[in-house]
Amino acid sequence: MPQTLRHLLPEALLTRSLDVPTAEAWDGVPASDRTAILEDAEEQLATPWPVLLASDYARFHRDGDRDSYETPYFARRRRIVIGALAALLTGEQRWVADVVDGVWLVCDEANWAVPAHASSAHARSEALPRPGDRDLDLFCAETGSLLAWVDALLGPALDPSTRVRIATEVDRRVLTPFLEIRDWHWLTGFTNNWNPWIHSNVTACALLLEPDPARRAKIVSLVVDGLDVFLDSYPDDGGCDEGASYWTRAGGAVGDALALLYDASAGELDGFGHPKLRAITSYLPAMHIDGRWYVNFADCPAQLDDPSVAYPLYRLGVHTDEPSARQHARAIRRRDDPLVPRIPSMFRMVGMLLEQGLRADEEPVQVQDTWLPDTEVLVARSDRLLVALKGGHNAESHNHNDVGSFIVAVDGVPRVVDLGVGTYTKQTFSADRYQIFTMQSDYHNLPKINGQSQLAGREYHATDMSAELGDAQASCQVDLAAAYPADIRSWRRGLILNRTSELLEVTDSWELQDTPQSLVWHLIINGPVTAGNGTVEVDGLTISYDGLELTVEPLPLSDPRLLAIWGNHLTRLVLSAQTPTPTGTTTMTFAPSIAP
């Protein structure tokens, strides 16, 4: 079986360009979608175009703030998407005129890279970009793709000057830098979602705008090689260590790129046969809890609210013959989420609106259990409980110090939770990252051993993780000792989910070099807490423990990203050993406490 995309995609076919949907195709957009887009478009048209200020751009350098610039930056692009869709649905010139205004505003921007990604300015220790900076980041590539789709979809409705402006700016900012600079950090270094996200958008720019077949073929050839770099680094089990939300722009973006190539060649350029693609496709359905809730580790939020990810997931599910992915894509498509997300992809929006296969009224089939031995993540389910446990190491992409942490959901709602991440600032991806409380092991469902928390780095990792999945129960074992700087001989964490009795047991057994001064366990809780004698009731879940002293700590939240998911507070349970010993065992149990 071929192990690379290069083997699957013959050079002779790389000169193809991409056709776009006909005007008649837009007549079939569902009425509810049409209404949502036009209402959104009318609301946008009644407001001034967002203004981007140099002072807001400079704030990232000066005080770490990202949102002041990124909010109007993404609002411009979202408005262009909405206006273009409104023009396609109605044929009305007023929407085209609004889109042209947005296109010219975007083309006048000094830099399409957001300030946090302006590597040229960073290298000069400057707050602002300069003319000629070539920073091909995620959003520079996404912007190029957006303008390329606007040109392709609206075509003759645009004036010639606008079309020339689009072609010139996309070439200058995206295609030429991509061809001429080959040492991008997202290509030669640590490859995460940046690689396929950028490559998928470069693919759209080349297929839609590049007029020279030879140059187009060269760009696509480099895309294929770049995606092979990403896939070569990806685990065989298909797991995304960045989490479900980042999968949407990691494995999901691979799906975008392959779908573009497939469509441009009428199926002759078929990279979906890559041996890792089916496992990658299976990941997102396997992480689904219920509704918008997903298993989340690292910077991944606990909820996904972008329905357009349904399109790449569906395409992957079709081409890899993975029915759970197709079913899950349809369920995502039906969620009551904003139709156009904050950071929209025009390709995904078009696909989501026009793909007939996404319109079936079908509930997703829950994946029973998932064990990812390379990524070291277990997800196991009974009728009412879900547990997820991670091993791994503390240098993963978007890492938190969370080796051995776990999540428990009851009746589809996480109750023992992973916080996720707050609003990104300069600190988030700096040397001071682990001063942020959400990154620390003390704010995950983990022990603190003799005053020692987990540390960041590849050397802090899990060992000997294994899982057994059976009809009656699922079990997992992992040693957490190497994730801590403390002098620990072993710290075995085991879990058993009994599907018959609806009981989850999490047992820690340890052997330390010396008698510790303290042993403490933390649990982050979503929901009202009622403490009893050796039990804690949490909105449908009973947590039981023995021989530990409980302290209930309010965990107030003020960050907008955390507030949107968890509300204004969570609770941290602090369970302390009354008489710490160098060897010992403690077990916590989790069970549904109310009738379904």
Secondary structure per residue as TSV (DSSP state, phi and psi in degrees):
chain	resnum	aa	ss	phi	psi
A	1	M	-	360.0	135.8
A	2	P	-	-60.3	140.2
A	3	Q	-	-104.2	-1.7
A	4	T	S	-135.5	157.4
A	5	L	H	-66.5	-31.8
A	6	R	H	-56.7	-37.5
A	7	H	H	-71.3	-27.0
A	8	L	H	-88.1	-21.4
A	9	L	S	-115.7	98.9
A	10	P	-	-66.1	138.6
A	11	E	G	-56.1	-34.3
A	12	A	G	-64.1	-19.7
A	13	L	G	-99.4	1.5
A	14	L	T	-79.7	-0.1
A	15	T	T	-87.2	-3.3
A	16	R	-	-64.6	151.9
A	17	S	-	-111.0	177.3
A	18	L	-	-113.1	129.0
A	19	D	-	-80.7	158.5
A	20	V	-	-120.5	162.4
A	21	P	-	-60.4	145.6
A	22	T	-	-75.7	165.7
A	23	A	G	-60.5	-34.4
A	24	E	G	-65.0	-28.3
A	25	A	G	-61.2	-32.2
A	26	W	G	-73.7	-15.0
A	27	D	G	-67.5	-22.1
A	28	G	G	-91.3	3.9
A	29	V	S	-64.6	132.1
A	30	P	-	-54.6	145.7
A	31	A	H	-59.2	-37.5
A	32	S	H	-65.1	-39.2
A	33	D	H	-68.0	-42.6
A	34	R	H	-57.8	-46.1
A	35	T	H	-62.6	-44.5
A	36	A	H	-61.9	-42.8
A	37	I	H	-67.3	-45.1
A	38	L	H	-69.2	-35.6
A	39	E	H	-64.7	-42.6
A	40	D	H	-63.2	-41.7
A	41	A	H	-63.8	-42.9
A	42	E	H	-61.9	-42.4
A	43	E	H	-62.2	-41.9
A	44	Q	H	-65.1	-41.7
A	45	L	H	-64.0	-25.2
A	46	A	T	-81.8	-1.3
A	47	T	S	-119.9	154.3
A	48	P	-	-67.1	154.2
A	49	W	-	-63.9	138.6
A	50	P	-	-60.1	142.8
A	51	V	-	-101.8	135.1
A	52	L	-	-105.5	123.7
A	53	L	-	-108.2	142.5
A	54	A	H	-59.9	-36.8
A	55	S	H	-64.2	-34.6
A	56	D	H	-73.1	-37.7
A	57	Y	H	-58.0	-42.8
A	58	A	H	-71.0	-15.4
A	59	R	H	-63.7	-32.8
A	60	F	H	-58.6	-44.2
A	61	H	H	-68.4	-37.3
A	62	R	H	-87.8	-40.4
A	63	D	H	-135.9	6.5
A	64	G	-	87.1	-2.7
A	65	D	-	-73.4	128.5
A	66	R	-	-103.5	-33.4
A	67	D	H	-68.2	-31.9
A	68	S	H	-59.4	-36.1
A	69	Y	H	-91.5	-40.9
A	70	E	H	-67.2	-31.7
A	71	T	H	-62.0	-53.4
A	72	P	H	-69.6	-29.6
A	73	Y	H	-58.7	-50.5
A	74	F	H	-73.9	-29.8
A	75	A	H	-63.9	-37.5
A	76	R	H	-59.2	-47.6
A	77	R	H	-68.7	-39.0
A	78	R	H	-63.1	-39.7
A	79	R	H	-65.2	-36.9
A	80	I	H	-63.4	-44.1
A	81	V	H	-59.5	-49.1
A	82	I	H	-64.1	-43.4
A	83	G	H	-64.5	-40.4
A	84	A	H	-64.9	-41.7
A	85	L	H	-64.5	-39.9
A	86	A	H	-62.7	-39.8
A	87	A	H	-64.2	-40.3
A	88	L	H	-68.1	-34.3
A	89	L	H	-78.3	-28.5
A	90	T	H	-117.3	-24.7
A	91	G	-	74.0	9.6
A	92	E	-	-80.1	134.1
A	93	Q	H	-67.4	-26.5
A	94	R	H	-63.3	-31.8
A	95	W	H	-73.0	-38.5
A	96	V	H	-60.9	-43.3
A	97	A	H	-61.3	-40.7
A	98	D	H	-66.4	-40.2
A	99	V	H	-62.1	-43.4
A	100	V	H	-60.8	-41.7
A	101	D	H	-56.4	-45.6
A	102	G	H	-65.6	-40.7
A	103	V	H	-60.4	-44.5
A	104	W	H	-68.5	-36.5
A	105	L	H	-61.2	-45.5
A	106	V	H	-65.8	-40.8
A	107	C	H	-66.0	-23.7
A	108	D	T	-83.3	-9.3
A	109	E	-	-63.6	141.3
A	110	A	S	-64.6	-34.6
A	111	N	-	-151.1	133.0
A	112	W	S	-82.6	-14.7
A	113	A	S	-74.4	139.3
A	114	V	-	-70.4	156.8
A	115	P	G	-54.4	-36.3
A	116	A	G	-64.9	-19.8
A	117	H	G	-111.2	9.5
A	118	A	-	-80.4	78.1
A	119	S	H	-65.0	-31.0
A	120	S	H	-65.5	-46.4
A	121	A	H	-64.7	-39.6
A	122	H	H	-59.5	-41.5
A	123	A	H	-64.1	-26.9
A	124	R	T	-91.5	-1.2
A	125	S	T	56.9	40.2
A	126	E	-	-114.1	154.0
A	127	A	S	-84.0	-21.8
A	128	L	S	-125.0	151.0
A	129	P	-	-75.9	164.1
A	130	R	-	-118.6	156.0
A	131	P	T	-56.1	135.5
A	132	G	T	94.6	-10.8
A	133	D	-	-60.1	136.0
A	134	R	-	-119.8	94.6
A	135	D	-	-119.3	90.7
A	136	L	-	-87.5	83.5
A	137	D	-	-97.3	-172.1
A	138	L	H	-54.8	-46.5
A	139	F	H	-89.4	-20.4
A	140	C	H	-64.4	-47.2
A	141	A	H	-64.8	-41.3
A	142	E	H	-63.5	-39.1
A	143	T	H	-64.8	-43.3
A	144	G	H	-58.9	-43.9
A	145	S	H	-63.3	-42.0
A	146	L	H	-58.3	-47.8
A	147	L	H	-67.3	-35.9
A	148	A	H	-63.1	-40.7
A	149	W	H	-68.6	-38.4
A	150	V	H	-59.0	-45.9
A	151	D	H	-61.8	-44.2
A	152	A	H	-71.0	-38.7
A	153	L	H	-81.1	-39.7
A	154	L	H	-89.3	-27.2
A	155	G	G	45.9	-118.7
A	156	P	G	-60.9	-17.8
A	157	A	G	-69.6	-17.8
A	158	L	S	-88.7	145.8
A	159	D	-	-72.6	153.2
A	160	P	H	-56.3	-38.2
A	161	S	H	-63.0	-39.2
A	162	T	H	-64.7	-41.1
A	163	R	H	-65.9	-39.9
A	164	V	H	-65.0	-41.3
A	165	R	H	-61.8	-43.7
A	166	I	H	-60.1	-51.3
A	167	A	H	-60.2	-41.7
A	168	T	H	-66.5	-47.0
A	169	E	H	-69.4	-39.7
A	170	V	H	-65.7	-39.1
A	171	D	I	-65.5	-44.8
A	172	R	I	-67.1	-38.7
A	173	R	I	-96.3	-23.7
A	174	V	I	-119.1	-63.3
A	175	L	I	-69.8	-47.7
A	176	T	H	-64.8	-46.4
A	177	P	H	-58.6	-38.9
A	178	F	H	-61.1	-40.6
A	179	L	H	-71.8	-39.3
A	180	E	H	-91.6	-23.0
A	181	I	-	-112.1	120.5
A	182	R	-	-120.0	14.7
A	183	D	-	-117.1	34.9
A	184	W	-	-57.0	140.2
A	185	H	H	-62.6	-30.9
A	186	W	H	-78.4	-2.5
A	187	L	H	-112.3	-37.8
A	188	T	H	-104.6	-15.6
A	189	G	S	-106.8	-132.6
A	190	F	S	-74.3	111.3
A	191	T	-	-93.7	118.7
A	192	N	S	-127.6	-148.0
A	193	N	T	-62.3	-21.3
A	194	W	H	-55.8	-40.6
A	195	N	H	-60.1	-61.4
A	196	P	H	-71.1	-30.6
A	197	W	H	-61.1	-48.6
A	198	I	H	-68.0	-45.5
A	199	H	H	-62.0	-37.7
A	200	S	H	-65.1	-38.2
A	201	N	H	-74.7	-36.4
A	202	V	H	-61.1	-38.9
A	203	T	H	-58.7	-46.5
A	204	A	H	-62.1	-43.2
A	205	C	H	-58.7	-44.4
A	206	A	H	-69.0	-44.6
A	207	L	H	-70.9	-27.7
A	208	L	H	-96.6	-28.7
A	209	L	H	-118.8	-28.7
A	210	E	-	-73.8	117.1
A	211	P	-	-82.8	-20.0
A	212	D	-	-88.8	113.4
A	213	P	H	-57.8	-37.5
A	214	A	H	-67.7	-43.1
A	215	R	H	-68.2	-39.5
A	216	R	H	-60.5	-42.5
A	217	A	H	-64.1	-37.7
A	218	K	H	-64.8	-43.6
A	219	I	H	-62.4	-47.1
A	220	V	H	-64.5	-36.2
A	221	S	H	-62.7	-41.8
A	222	L	H	-66.9	-35.5
A	223	V	H	-60.4	-46.1
A	224	V	H	-59.9	-45.1
A	225	D	H	-64.4	-38.7
A	226	G	H	-66.4	-40.7
A	227	L	H	-65.3	-33.3
A	228	D	H	-64.0	-35.9
A	229	V	H	-59.5	-45.6
A	230	F	H	-64.1	-49.1
A	231	L	H	-65.8	-32.9
A	232	D	H	-64.7	-31.6
A	233	S	H	-84.4	-10.8
A	234	Y	S	-82.5	140.8
A	235	P	-	-67.5	150.6
A	236	D	T	-61.9	-27.7
A	237	D	T	-77.1	-4.4
A	238	G	-	80.3	4.7
A	239	G	-	-73.4	143.9
A	240	C	-	-108.7	107.2
A	241	D	T	-70.0	-10.4
A	242	E	T	-81.9	-14.9
A	243	G	-	101.4	174.3
A	244	A	H	-63.1	-42.8
A	245	S	H	-65.0	-35.3
A	246	Y	H	-78.6	-23.8
A	247	W	H	-57.6	-34.2
A	248	T	T	-59.3	-25.2
A	249	R	T	-115.9	10.7
A	250	A	T	-110.8	-90.4
A	251	G	H	-57.8	-38.4
A	252	G	H	-62.7	-36.8
A	253	A	H	-73.4	-29.9
A	254	V	H	-59.4	-42.8
A	255	G	H	-59.9	-39.8
A	256	D	H	-58.8	-50.5
A	257	A	H	-62.6	-43.8
A	258	L	H	-68.5	-35.3
A	259	A	H	-65.0	-40.1
A	260	L	H	-61.2	-46.1
A	261	L	H	-66.6	-39.6
A	262	Y	H	-62.3	-46.6
A	263	D	H	-68.9	-35.0
A	264	A	H	-67.8	-21.2
A	265	S	T	-116.0	14.3
A	266	A	T	53.1	39.0
A	267	G	T	90.3	-3.3
A	268	E	S	-75.6	-32.8
A	269	L	S	-91.0	87.8
A	270	D	-	-114.4	96.9
A	271	G	-	-92.2	2.4
A	272	F	T	-71.4	-9.9
A	273	G	T	-80.7	1.1
A	274	H	-	-55.9	135.7
A	275	P	T	-63.9	-18.2
A	276	K	T	-90.7	-10.0
A	277	L	H	-68.3	-36.5
A	278	R	H	-68.0	-39.4
A	279	A	H	-66.3	-39.6
A	280	I	H	-61.6	-41.9
A	281	T	H	-62.7	-34.9
A	282	S	H	-74.4	-15.1
A	283	Y	H	-64.0	-51.4
A	284	L	H	-62.3	-46.4
A	285	P	H	-59.0	-34.5
A	286	A	H	-67.9	-27.1
A	287	M	H	-88.9	-3.4
A	288	H	E	-74.1	133.3
A	289	I	E	-96.6	-63.9
A	290	D	E	-174.7	148.6
A	291	G	T	55.7	-127.0
A	292	R	T	-87.5	-3.6
A	293	W	E	-80.8	135.1
A	294	Y	E	-135.0	153.6
A	295	V	-	-59.7	126.4
A	296	N	-	-132.6	129.4
A	297	F	-	-127.9	167.6
A	298	A	T	59.0	-141.3
A	299	D	T	-77.8	-0.3
A	300	C	-	-66.4	128.3
A	301	P	-	-71.6	159.3
A	302	A	S	-79.2	-11.5
A	303	Q	B	-127.8	144.2
A	304	L	-	-112.7	135.4
A	305	D	-	-135.5	31.7
A	306	D	-	-115.4	101.7
A	307	P	G	-68.7	-18.2
A	308	S	G	-71.1	-15.5
A	309	V	G	-65.0	-15.5
A	310	A	H	-57.1	-33.2
A	311	Y	H	-68.9	-54.1
A	312	P	H	-63.1	-34.2
A	313	L	H	-64.7	-41.9
A	314	Y	H	-63.6	-45.5
A	315	R	H	-61.0	-42.7
A	316	L	H	-61.3	-43.6
A	317	G	H	-63.4	-37.0
A	318	V	H	-67.2	-49.9
A	319	H	H	-78.3	-21.4
A	320	T	T	-102.2	3.4
A	321	D	T	55.8	52.9
A	322	E	-	-115.6	95.7
A	323	P	H	-62.9	-33.4
A	324	S	H	-63.8	-32.4
A	325	A	H	-70.3	-41.8
A	326	R	H	-64.1	-44.2
A	327	Q	H	-63.7	-42.0
A	328	H	H	-67.2	-37.3
A	329	A	H	-60.9	-42.0
A	330	R	H	-64.1	-38.1
A	331	A	H	-66.8	-40.8
A	332	I	H	-60.8	-42.6
A	333	R	H	-60.1	-31.0
A	334	R	H	-88.4	-5.8
A	335	R	S	-67.4	152.1
A	336	D	-	-86.0	67.5
A	337	D	S	-111.4	160.8
A	338	P	-	-53.7	128.5
A	339	L	S	-62.8	-39.8
A	340	V	S	-108.6	113.2
A	341	P	-	-73.1	175.2
A	342	R	S	-61.1	-39.0
A	343	I	S	-119.1	86.0
A	344	P	-	-85.7	151.7
A	345	S	-	-106.9	121.2
A	346	M	H	-62.0	-39.6
A	347	F	H	-59.4	-44.9
A	348	R	H	-68.7	-38.9
A	349	M	H	-62.7	-45.0
A	350	V	H	-61.4	-46.4
A	351	G	H	-62.8	-42.8
A	352	M	H	-64.0	-40.2
A	353	L	H	-73.0	-31.7
A	354	L	H	-103.0	-17.9
A	355	E	-	-72.3	112.7
A	356	Q	G	-63.1	-35.4
A	357	G	G	-66.8	-14.1
A	358	L	G	-88.0	-2.3
A	359	R	-	-94.3	-4.4
A	360	A	S	-65.2	142.6
A	361	D	-	-88.3	91.1
A	362	E	-	-139.9	127.8
A	363	E	-	-78.7	146.0
A	364	P	-	-70.2	147.3
A	365	V	-	-89.7	120.7
A	366	Q	-	-67.9	132.5
A	367	V	-	-71.7	129.1
A	368	Q	-	-63.8	-65.7
A	369	D	-	-136.3	151.5
A	370	T	E	-137.6	126.0
A	371	W	E	-123.3	117.7
A	372	L	E	-107.6	95.5
A	373	P	T	-70.5	-25.1
A	374	D	T	-81.6	-45.7
A	375	T	T	-75.4	-23.5
A	376	E	T	64.1	60.2
A	377	V	E	-133.7	131.7
A	378	L	E	-115.2	134.4
A	379	V	E	-126.5	122.6
A	380	A	E	-131.4	147.8
A	381	R	E	-134.8	145.8
A	382	S	-	-114.4	-166.9
A	383	D	S	-61.6	-36.5
A	384	R	S	-120.1	-18.6
A	385	L	E	-108.3	149.0
A	386	L	E	-132.9	136.5
A	387	V	E	-129.2	139.7
A	388	A	E	-129.6	134.7
A	389	L	E	-132.5	137.2
A	390	K	E	-119.1	148.2
A	391	G	-	-107.9	-107.8
A	392	G	-	72.8	-149.9
A	393	H	E	-147.5	171.2
A	394	N	E	-100.4	37.2
A	395	A	T	-136.6	27.6
A	396	E	S	-72.8	164.6
A	397	S	T	-63.1	132.8
A	398	H	T	58.7	39.4
A	399	N	-	-65.2	142.8
A	400	H	-	-115.3	157.0
A	401	N	S	-81.0	85.9
A	402	D	-	-139.0	25.6
A	403	V	T	-62.7	122.3
A	404	G	T	92.5	-2.0
A	405	S	-	-71.8	158.3
A	406	F	E	-141.8	162.6
A	407	I	E	-126.6	140.8
A	408	V	E	-128.2	126.9
A	409	A	E	-118.0	146.4
A	410	V	E	-126.8	131.9
A	411	D	T	51.5	38.5
A	412	G	T	85.8	4.5
A	413	V	E	-122.9	125.5
A	414	P	E	-64.0	131.7
A	415	R	E	-117.3	-38.9
A	416	V	E	-102.3	112.4
A	417	V	-	-125.8	163.4
A	418	D	-	-103.1	125.3
A	419	L	-	-60.2	-35.0
A	420	G	-	84.8	-142.4
A	421	V	-	-135.8	149.4
A	422	G	-	-84.0	-166.6
A	423	T	-	-62.3	132.7
A	424	Y	-	-67.1	136.6
A	425	T	-	-133.8	-178.2
A	426	K	G	-59.4	-34.4
A	427	Q	G	-65.1	-30.0
A	428	T	G	-56.2	-38.7
A	429	F	G	-118.6	43.1
A	430	S	S	-120.2	-179.5
A	431	A	T	-64.9	-17.5
A	432	D	T	-95.8	15.5
A	433	R	G	-51.7	-43.9
A	434	Y	G	-85.7	9.3
A	435	Q	G	-82.7	-14.5
A	436	I	S	-74.3	128.4
A	437	F	G	-63.2	-33.5
A	438	T	G	-66.3	-16.5
A	439	M	G	-88.6	-12.8
A	440	Q	S	-89.5	147.7
A	441	S	G	-65.3	-24.0
A	442	D	G	-68.0	-15.0
A	443	Y	G	-114.2	31.0
A	444	H	S	-127.5	175.6
A	445	N	S	-89.1	76.0
A	446	L	-	-145.7	160.4
A	447	P	E	-81.9	156.0
A	448	K	E	-113.3	119.5
A	449	I	E	-107.5	110.9
A	450	N	T	52.8	43.4
A	451	G	T	80.0	1.3
A	452	Q	B	-103.7	129.1
A	453	S	-	-99.0	168.7
A	454	Q	-	-67.4	152.7
A	455	L	-	-115.0	160.8
A	456	A	-	-84.1	148.7
A	457	G	E	132.6	152.7
A	458	R	E	-62.2	-26.8
A	459	E	E	-73.3	-12.2
A	460	Y	E	-100.4	105.7
A	461	H	E	-152.0	166.9
A	462	A	-	-82.7	157.0
A	463	T	E	-135.6	154.3
A	464	D	E	55.8	42.0
A	465	M	E	-83.2	134.8
A	466	S	E	-148.8	161.0
A	467	A	E	-144.6	150.1
A	468	E	E	-131.1	126.4
A	469	L	E	-116.6	119.0
A	470	G	-	-131.4	175.1
A	471	D	S	-65.8	-39.0
A	472	A	S	-86.7	-31.4
A	473	Q	E	-156.4	161.8
A	474	A	E	-122.3	142.0
A	475	S	E	-140.3	158.1
A	476	C	E	-152.5	147.4
A	477	Q	E	-134.0	143.2
A	478	V	E	-156.5	144.6
A	479	D	E	-101.1	124.4
A	480	L	-	-98.9	0.5
A	481	A	G	-56.0	-42.0
A	482	A	G	-74.2	-6.1
A	483	A	G	-84.3	-5.8
A	484	Y	S	-118.2	150.8
A	485	P	S	-80.6	-9.4
A	486	A	S	-66.7	160.8
A	487	D	-	-85.0	89.9
A	488	I	E	-120.5	126.1
A	489	R	E	-74.0	-44.0
A	490	S	E	-161.0	149.3
A	491	W	E	-141.9	92.8
A	492	R	E	-88.1	122.5
A	493	R	E	-107.8	124.7
A	494	G	E	-126.8	147.7
A	495	L	E	-133.9	147.9
A	496	I	E	-133.5	121.5
A	497	L	E	-104.5	111.4
A	498	N	E	-91.0	112.5
A	499	R	T	-73.4	-28.3
A	500	T	T	-73.0	-47.5
A	501	S	T	-89.3	-2.4
A	502	E	T	52.8	53.8
A	503	L	E	-133.0	130.6
A	504	L	E	-111.5	128.5
A	505	E	E	-114.9	130.0
A	506	V	E	-119.4	117.3
A	507	T	E	-119.2	129.0
A	508	D	E	-109.0	127.4
A	509	S	E	-124.7	131.3
A	510	W	E	-134.2	157.5
A	511	E	E	-142.5	110.7
A	512	L	E	-104.7	164.0
A	513	Q	S	-70.0	-39.7
A	514	D	S	-135.6	169.0
A	515	T	-	-68.1	123.7
A	516	P	-	-80.7	154.4
A	517	Q	S	-77.7	-27.1
A	518	S	-	-154.2	147.6
A	519	L	E	-134.7	122.8
A	520	V	E	-133.2	140.2
A	521	W	E	-117.0	141.4
A	522	H	E	-117.2	141.4
A	523	L	E	-132.6	130.4
A	524	I	E	-98.2	123.4
A	525	I	E	-117.2	134.2
A	526	N	-	-106.8	111.9
A	527	G	S	127.3	163.6
A	528	P	-	-65.2	136.7
A	529	V	E	-109.8	131.6
A	530	T	E	-124.2	116.1
A	531	A	E	-92.3	135.7
A	532	G	-	-123.4	-157.4
A	533	N	S	-85.7	94.7
A	534	G	S	79.5	11.3
A	535	T	E	-138.9	157.8
A	536	V	E	-134.3	128.3
A	537	E	E	-99.8	129.4
A	538	V	E	-133.0	84.8
A	539	D	T	43.6	59.4
A	540	G	T	101.5	-3.3
A	541	L	E	-127.4	132.0
A	542	T	E	-105.0	124.2
A	543	I	E	-107.6	125.9
A	544	S	E	-117.8	146.0
A	545	Y	-	-149.8	166.5
A	546	D	S	-143.4	137.4
A	547	G	S	74.5	16.9
A	548	L	E	-123.4	150.9
A	549	E	E	-99.0	127.4
A	550	L	E	-98.5	134.2
A	551	T	E	-124.4	131.2
A	552	V	E	-103.0	117.2
A	553	E	E	-113.2	122.7
A	554	P	E	-63.2	143.6
A	555	L	E	-123.6	84.6
A	556	P	E	-68.2	144.2
A	557	L	-	-122.5	138.4
A	558	S	-	-130.6	-15.0
A	559	D	-	-69.0	134.6
A	560	P	H	-57.6	-38.7
A	561	R	H	-67.2	-39.8
A	562	L	H	-73.1	-38.8
A	563	L	H	-59.6	-38.5
A	564	A	H	-64.3	-25.5
A	565	I	H	-100.6	-45.3
A	566	W	H	-106.5	-8.3
A	567	G	T	81.1	-163.5
A	568	N	T	-87.0	0.8
A	569	H	E	-164.3	154.3
A	570	L	E	-121.4	-172.0
A	571	T	E	-132.2	138.4
A	572	R	E	-108.6	121.7
A	573	L	E	-89.0	130.0
A	574	V	E	-115.2	113.3
A	575	L	E	-112.3	116.8
A	576	S	E	-113.8	137.8
A	577	A	E	-68.2	131.4
A	578	Q	S	-72.7	-36.8
A	579	T	S	-132.9	88.5
A	580	P	-	-60.6	137.8
A	581	T	-	-128.4	155.0
A	582	P	S	-70.1	-22.3
A	583	T	E	-131.4	149.4
A	584	G	E	172.0	178.3
A	585	T	E	-145.6	139.9
A	586	T	E	-140.4	146.3
A	587	T	E	-127.6	134.7
A	588	M	E	-112.8	141.9
A	589	T	E	-119.5	150.8
A	590	F	E	-134.5	126.6
A	591	A	E	-147.4	146.7
A	592	P	E	-60.0	139.9
A	593	S	-	-113.0	-5.5
A	594	I	S	-131.4	159.8
A	595	A	-	-64.9	147.9
A	596	P	-	-65.5	360.0
